[in-house]
Amino acid sequence: MKASIVGASGYGGGELLRLLLGHPNVEVHQCTSERFAGKPVTRMHPNLRRQTSLNFCTTKELERVDLLFVALPHTRFMSRFDEFASLSDRIIDLSADFRLKDFQAYKDLYDIEHTQPARLAEFVYGNVELHREEMKQARFISGAGCNATATILPLWPLFREGVVDTSLPVIAEAKCGSSEGGNTVSEASHHPERSGCVRSYKPTGHRHIAEMRQELGNDIQFSATSIEMVRGILLTAHVFVKQGITEKDIWKAYRSIYGQEPFIRIVKERQGIYRYPEPKIVAGTNYCDIGFELEGKRLVVMAAIDNLMKGAAGQAVHAMNVMCGFEETAGLGFAGLHPV
């Protein structure tokens, strides 16, 4: 299958390219960058040296393909939707442009008027674990936000299985790597290791809250803090369970929903160094590691993902596999590194 990547010079596009080059069912046809057109893709992605001889091209040079990945900054895809839709019958977008079903939310959260409100219903939200069956029939998929994914995946089974007392608040906080902002081409975004000391990222009003509420069907209070880490998100959520819920019930909920999921791991060990989810362990992988600790009615839920993988490119490739009928784990077999 021929696939091309629009916006391939940023971190999300680079990860897509890395994954697709190793995918058994995909041939990467073209990669675009207006700024670096004509230059080797390895100029921006040096880890791909000896892996590809592709050069960046402009969007005007794009040819029709079987599937188009779009990894442009927010609002760019919606304004050029018809142009890109003419190039492929299937599109997977990594931006926020079609994640939300409520077009008014774009005005409230992104301060923009959505230019394609009628198209919102045509996009399937990108968490495969929640929307696998819809993806099998979809033409368009919108990748889920990284912080949203790190929050939705560990909480969804608890809501679905009726474990949570929804009359009480759910409070979640994410520790985030600096590459979360790395999809734009700039000196800072291509040197996240220079991000500096720990700093507050978004204590209130994070845009991904709308995705969390949309998918979980419940109010979530969320904060995010950027720390000295390049890749990864460590999510800690505090929820309150219904009277009489035990640890056995929590295990049962996760096993019932995620028992057969290839990229979900429950990490709750009695011994060892990594007894709970740790972002270093999932770096470069498409795994979401989930852990928990129950104290009375308070349940502390933890999750770790790589924001560029399970939170972006890896999730997009997983969605492609489902959409196209490939083996779900195709191109996503990297198990991570240890020690790191």
LUMBA-943773 format. One record per residue (C-alpha): residue number from 1; residue in three letters; x, y, z. Coordinates in Angstrom, 3 decimals. Layout:
NUM, ALA, X, Y, Z
...
***
This chain:
1, MET, 0.000, 0.000, 0.000
2, LYS, 1.322, 3.436, -0.907
3, ALA, 1.175, 6.071, 1.829
4, SER, 2.446, 9.645, 2.026
5, ILE, 3.030, 11.967, 4.977
6, VAL, 2.021, 15.631, 4.868
7, GLY, 4.093, 17.619, 7.349
8, ALA, 6.907, 15.119, 7.765
9, SER, 9.604, 17.398, 9.171
10, GLY, 8.273, 17.596, 12.739
11, TYR, 8.509, 15.004, 15.482
12, GLY, 5.135, 13.418, 14.744
13, GLY, 5.894, 13.151, 11.021
14, GLY, 9.369, 11.807, 11.731
15, GLU, 8.013, 9.065, 13.968
16, LEU, 5.441, 8.174, 11.331
17, LEU, 8.182, 7.911, 8.744
18, ARG, 10.312, 5.710, 11.016
19, LEU, 7.420, 3.340, 11.641
20, LEU, 6.192, 3.177, 8.058
21, LEU, 9.674, 2.478, 6.687
22, GLY, 9.656, -0.699, 8.758
23, HIS, 6.039, -1.651, 8.054
24, PRO, 5.600, -4.880, 6.062
25, ASN, 2.484, -3.657, 4.219
26, VAL, 3.425, -0.048, 3.407
27, GLU, 5.568, 1.756, 0.857
28, VAL, 6.268, 5.385, 1.779
29, HIS, 5.682, 7.351, -1.409
30, GLN, 6.228, 11.025, -0.495
31, CYS, 6.962, 13.221, 2.539
32, THR, 6.219, 16.931, 2.494
33, SER, 7.865, 19.954, 4.043
34, GLU, 7.464, 23.388, 2.512
35, ARG, 10.535, 24.690, 4.319
36, PHE, 12.845, 21.758, 3.536
37, ALA, 11.551, 20.755, 0.100
38, GLY, 14.266, 19.115, -1.980
39, LYS, 16.405, 18.248, 1.033
40, PRO, 16.869, 14.692, 2.353
41, VAL, 14.451, 13.672, 5.084
42, THR, 17.490, 12.633, 7.094
43, ARG, 18.368, 16.323, 7.433
44, MET, 15.590, 16.584, 10.020
45, HIS, 15.538, 12.937, 11.084
46, PRO, 19.165, 11.815, 11.409
47, ASN, 18.131, 8.542, 13.039
48, LEU, 16.866, 7.452, 9.601
49, ARG, 20.251, 7.610, 7.880
50, ARG, 20.777, 4.483, 5.767
51, GLN, 17.058, 3.754, 6.216
52, THR, 15.734, 5.871, 3.347
53, SER, 16.834, 8.026, 0.436
54, LEU, 13.606, 10.050, 0.310
55, ASN, 13.684, 13.829, -0.070
56, PHE, 11.059, 16.226, 1.192
57, CYS, 8.670, 17.616, -1.428
58, THR, 6.007, 20.353, -1.371
59, THR, 2.310, 19.658, -1.027
60, LYS, 1.842, 20.833, -4.620
61, GLU, 3.929, 17.853, -5.723
62, LEU, 1.806, 15.280, -3.926
63, GLU, 0.481, 12.387, -5.977
64, ARG, -2.537, 10.225, -5.296
65, VAL, -1.937, 7.402, -2.798
66, ASP, -3.869, 4.711, -0.964
67, LEU, -3.615, 6.495, 2.397
68, LEU, -2.528, 9.956, 3.451
69, PHE, -1.187, 10.845, 6.887
70, VAL, -1.475, 14.523, 7.803
71, ALA, 0.827, 15.848, 10.546
72, LEU, 0.364, 19.598, 10.180
73, PRO, -0.059, 22.171, 12.962
74, HIS, -3.614, 22.664, 14.232
75, THR, -6.079, 24.375, 11.833
76, ARG, -3.987, 23.732, 8.700
77, PHE, -5.728, 20.511, 7.678
78, MET, -9.288, 21.751, 8.036
79, SER, -8.575, 24.705, 5.766
80, ARG, -7.206, 22.389, 3.050
81, PHE, -9.419, 19.373, 3.602
82, ASP, -10.850, 19.179, 0.074
83, GLU, -7.371, 19.438, -1.441
84, PHE, -5.996, 16.545, 0.595
85, ALA, -9.171, 14.449, 0.331
86, SER, -8.764, 14.493, -3.452
87, LEU, -5.406, 12.737, -3.065
88, SER, -6.575, 9.709, -1.086
89, ASP, -9.752, 7.900, -0.117
90, ARG, -8.342, 7.335, 3.375
91, ILE, -6.823, 9.965, 5.648
92, ILE, -5.420, 9.797, 9.177
93, ASP, -4.843, 13.205, 10.759
94, LEU, -2.616, 13.785, 13.780
95, SER, -3.810, 17.313, 14.577
96, ALA, -6.778, 18.402, 16.678
97, ASP, -8.787, 19.590, 13.665
98, PHE, -11.380, 16.797, 13.680
99, ARG, -11.085, 15.298, 17.164
100, LEU, -14.122, 16.954, 18.670
101, LYS, -17.712, 16.335, 17.629
102, ASP, -18.929, 19.698, 18.920
103, PHE, -17.824, 22.452, 16.533
104, GLN, -18.525, 25.105, 19.180
105, ALA, -15.743, 23.583, 21.293
106, TYR, -13.217, 24.757, 18.701
107, LYS, -14.361, 28.323, 19.245
108, ASP, -14.205, 27.934, 23.019
109, LEU, -10.879, 26.079, 23.252
110, TYR, -8.930, 27.005, 20.131
111, ASP, -10.495, 30.420, 19.469
112, ILE, -11.235, 29.508, 15.845
113, GLU, -14.287, 29.037, 13.686
114, HIS, -14.210, 25.495, 12.347
115, THR, -14.212, 25.626, 8.555
116, GLN, -15.550, 22.078, 8.070
117, PRO, -18.174, 21.507, 10.797
118, ALA, -20.197, 19.131, 8.625
119, ARG, -17.169, 16.830, 8.368
120, LEU, -16.673, 16.340, 12.114
121, ALA, -19.067, 13.401, 12.220
122, GLU, -17.145, 11.641, 9.435
123, PHE, -13.977, 11.266, 11.534
124, VAL, -13.477, 8.424, 13.991
125, TYR, -11.657, 9.401, 17.186
126, GLY, -8.220, 7.810, 17.247
127, ASN, -8.136, 5.569, 20.343
128, VAL, -8.260, 2.102, 18.784
129, GLU, -9.212, 0.487, 22.083
130, LEU, -12.443, 2.511, 22.163
131, HIS, -13.309, 2.707, 18.460
132, ARG, -11.924, -0.388, 16.758
133, GLU, -15.155, -1.403, 15.019
134, GLU, -15.834, 2.093, 13.634
135, MET, -12.281, 2.265, 12.289
136, LYS, -12.805, -0.867, 10.222
137, GLN, -15.399, 1.036, 8.173
138, ALA, -13.849, 4.515, 8.324
139, ARG, -12.445, 6.733, 5.600
140, PHE, -11.150, 9.353, 8.022
141, ILE, -9.549, 8.985, 11.440
142, SER, -8.458, 11.794, 13.746
143, GLY, -5.561, 10.956, 16.041
144, ALA, -6.303, 11.494, 19.729
145, GLY, -4.352, 14.042, 21.766
146, CYS, -1.415, 12.681, 23.739
147, ASN, -2.551, 13.912, 27.161
148, ALA, -6.095, 12.856, 26.335
149, THR, -4.891, 9.363, 25.437
150, ALA, -2.844, 9.081, 28.630
151, THR, -5.963, 10.004, 30.621
152, ILE, -8.721, 8.244, 28.692
153, LEU, -7.144, 4.805, 28.395
154, PRO, -6.558, 4.144, 32.121
155, LEU, -9.946, 5.567, 33.162
156, TRP, -12.260, 4.243, 30.470
157, PRO, -12.630, 0.650, 31.816
158, LEU, -13.460, 2.024, 35.257
159, PHE, -16.299, 4.158, 33.899
160, ARG, -17.520, 1.464, 31.529
161, GLU, -17.649, -1.190, 34.242
162, GLY, -19.422, 1.129, 36.692
163, VAL, -16.631, 1.205, 39.258
164, VAL, -16.428, 4.993, 39.662
165, ASP, -18.652, 7.099, 41.889
166, THR, -19.509, 9.740, 39.282
167, SER, -20.990, 12.093, 41.865
168, LEU, -17.461, 12.866, 43.067
169, PRO, -14.711, 14.694, 41.105
170, VAL, -12.055, 13.036, 38.962
171, ILE, -8.739, 14.871, 39.162
172, ALA, -5.890, 14.029, 36.816
173, GLU, -2.377, 15.443, 36.451
174, ALA, 0.226, 14.683, 33.801
175, LYS, 3.986, 15.058, 33.877
176, CYS, 4.956, 15.693, 30.267
177, GLY, 8.080, 15.547, 28.121
178, SER, 9.198, 18.589, 26.149
179, SER, 8.585, 16.939, 22.751
180, GLU, 4.846, 17.482, 23.208
181, GLY, 5.366, 20.790, 21.436
182, GLY, 7.721, 19.368, 18.831
183, ASN, 5.542, 19.147, 15.742
184, THR, 6.466, 22.631, 14.590
185, VAL, 9.756, 23.208, 12.814
186, SER, 11.821, 25.526, 14.960
187, GLU, 15.144, 25.583, 16.754
188, ALA, 13.460, 24.929, 20.085
189, SER, 11.282, 22.076, 18.861
190, HIS, 14.198, 20.205, 17.354
191, HIS, 16.282, 20.554, 20.495
192, PRO, 13.911, 19.537, 23.294
193, GLU, 16.875, 18.626, 25.463
194, ARG, 17.387, 22.383, 25.865
195, SER, 13.978, 22.800, 27.442
196, GLY, 15.373, 23.873, 30.793
197, CYS, 14.089, 23.325, 34.305
198, VAL, 10.756, 22.066, 35.588
199, ARG, 7.960, 24.501, 34.838
200, SER, 4.182, 24.676, 34.956
201, TYR, 2.708, 23.766, 31.607
202, LYS, -1.061, 24.106, 31.895
203, PRO, -2.568, 24.087, 35.401
204, THR, -6.140, 24.668, 34.140
205, GLY, -8.050, 24.926, 30.884
206, HIS, -6.048, 22.375, 28.889
207, ARG, -7.529, 21.846, 25.422
208, HIS, -7.413, 18.069, 25.708
209, ILE, -10.019, 18.186, 28.507
210, ALA, -12.722, 18.380, 25.830
211, GLU, -11.534, 15.061, 24.385
212, MET, -11.475, 13.451, 27.816
213, ARG, -15.024, 14.548, 28.566
214, GLN, -16.225, 13.564, 25.102
215, GLU, -14.848, 10.022, 25.315
216, LEU, -15.380, 9.293, 28.999
217, GLY, -18.768, 10.970, 29.258
218, ASN, -17.792, 12.491, 32.576
219, ASP, -16.303, 15.702, 33.894
220, ILE, -12.525, 15.608, 34.376
221, GLN, -10.354, 18.182, 36.126
222, PHE, -6.924, 18.081, 34.499
223, SER, -3.535, 19.750, 34.865
224, ALA, -0.278, 19.217, 32.983
225, THR, 3.292, 20.017, 33.996
226, SER, 6.322, 19.955, 31.705
227, ILE, 9.387, 18.367, 33.284
228, GLU, 12.961, 17.598, 32.249
229, MET, 12.095, 14.680, 30.041
230, VAL, 12.078, 14.597, 26.233
231, ARG, 9.636, 11.766, 25.571
232, GLY, 6.815, 10.541, 27.696
233, ILE, 3.781, 11.257, 29.839
234, LEU, 3.177, 10.003, 33.356
235, LEU, -0.485, 10.405, 34.261
236, THR, -1.750, 10.266, 37.848
237, ALA, -5.515, 10.382, 38.384
238, HIS, -7.508, 10.380, 41.605
239, VAL, -10.983, 8.889, 41.368
240, PHE, -13.458, 7.728, 43.985
241, VAL, -15.030, 4.314, 43.660
242, LYS, -18.465, 3.165, 44.705
243, GLN, -19.043, 1.756, 48.168
244, GLY, -17.832, -1.820, 48.499
245, ILE, -15.490, -1.805, 45.505
246, THR, -12.363, -3.886, 46.171
247, GLU, -8.995, -4.277, 44.452
248, LYS, -10.325, -7.493, 42.941
249, ASP, -13.086, -5.486, 41.255
250, ILE, -10.509, -3.098, 39.774
251, TRP, -8.504, -5.999, 38.364
252, LYS, -11.699, -7.501, 36.958
253, ALA, -12.624, -4.237, 35.207
254, TYR, -9.243, -3.903, 33.509
255, ARG, -9.050, -7.561, 32.507
256, SER, -12.590, -7.510, 31.155
257, ILE, -11.958, -4.530, 28.872
258, TYR, -8.238, -4.803, 28.095
259, GLY, -7.500, -8.515, 28.487
260, GLN, -6.943, -8.991, 24.734
261, GLU, -5.542, -5.555, 23.866
262, PRO, -2.067, -5.826, 22.307
263, PHE, -0.790, -2.450, 23.538
264, ILE, -2.236, -2.220, 27.045
265, ARG, -0.261, -3.585, 29.988
266, ILE, -1.342, -3.575, 33.633
267, VAL, 1.756, -2.881, 35.715
268, LYS, 1.305, -3.480, 39.425
269, GLU, 4.197, -5.455, 40.861
270, ARG, 4.909, -6.384, 44.465
271, GLN, 8.693, -6.337, 44.012
272, GLY, 11.341, -4.803, 41.782
273, ILE, 12.361, -1.313, 40.693
274, TYR, 9.521, -0.625, 38.264
275, ARG, 6.465, -1.609, 40.266
276, TYR, 4.276, 1.018, 38.616
277, PRO, 4.166, 2.571, 35.111
278, GLU, 7.342, 4.405, 34.105
279, PRO, 7.677, 6.551, 30.916
280, LYS, 11.281, 5.430, 30.313
281, ILE, 10.158, 1.826, 29.870
282, VAL, 7.659, 2.687, 27.118
283, ALA, 9.857, 5.167, 25.199
284, GLY, 9.709, 4.382, 21.494
285, THR, 6.871, 1.883, 21.944
286, ASN, 3.131, 1.907, 21.362
287, TYR, 2.342, 0.614, 24.844
288, CYS, 0.189, 2.221, 27.475
289, ASP, 1.201, 0.896, 30.899
290, ILE, -1.478, 1.227, 33.578
291, GLY, -1.176, 0.823, 37.350
292, PHE, -3.364, 1.555, 40.346
293, GLU, -3.517, 1.671, 44.132
294, LEU, -6.760, 1.554, 46.139
295, GLU, -7.018, 3.254, 49.524
296, GLY, -10.514, 3.125, 50.937
297, LYS, -12.743, 4.757, 48.325
298, ARG, -9.875, 6.684, 46.718
299, LEU, -8.341, 4.993, 43.700
300, VAL, -5.037, 6.361, 42.401
301, VAL, -4.607, 5.424, 38.750
302, MET, -1.283, 5.776, 36.928
303, ALA, -0.451, 5.482, 33.237
304, ALA, 2.688, 5.917, 31.140
305, ILE, 2.921, 6.429, 27.380
306, ASP, 5.363, 7.817, 24.859
307, ASN, 3.597, 10.976, 23.673
308, LEU, 5.123, 10.673, 20.188
309, MET, 4.108, 7.015, 19.856
310, LYS, 0.961, 5.950, 21.713
311, GLY, 0.090, 9.633, 21.864
312, ALA, 0.637, 10.310, 18.148
313, ALA, 2.430, 8.319, 15.424
314, GLY, 2.217, 4.838, 16.946
315, GLN, -1.465, 5.244, 17.602
316, ALA, -1.951, 6.465, 14.012
317, VAL, -0.186, 3.395, 12.601
318, HIS, -2.254, 1.142, 14.876
319, ALA, -5.385, 2.859, 13.536
320, MET, -4.153, 2.372, 9.970
321, ASN, -3.653, -1.342, 10.623
322, VAL, -7.233, -1.670, 11.821
323, MET, -8.627, 0.506, 9.030
324, CYS, -6.825, -1.456, 6.316
325, GLY, -7.230, -4.936, 7.768
326, PHE, -3.538, -5.473, 8.516
327, GLU, -2.200, -7.318, 11.536
328, GLU, -2.806, -4.864, 14.391
329, THR, 0.745, -5.019, 15.677
330, ALA, 2.379, -4.679, 12.236
331, GLY, 5.229, -2.159, 12.319
332, LEU, 4.805, -1.656, 16.054
333, GLY, 6.807, -4.519, 17.523
334, PHE, 9.538, -2.490, 19.254
335, ALA, 9.572, -3.514, 22.907
336, GLY, 11.495, -0.555, 24.329
337, LEU, 14.909, -0.422, 25.955
338, HIS, 16.206, -1.427, 29.358
339, PRO, 18.237, -0.094, 30.982
340, VAL, 17.623, 3.467, 29.853
***
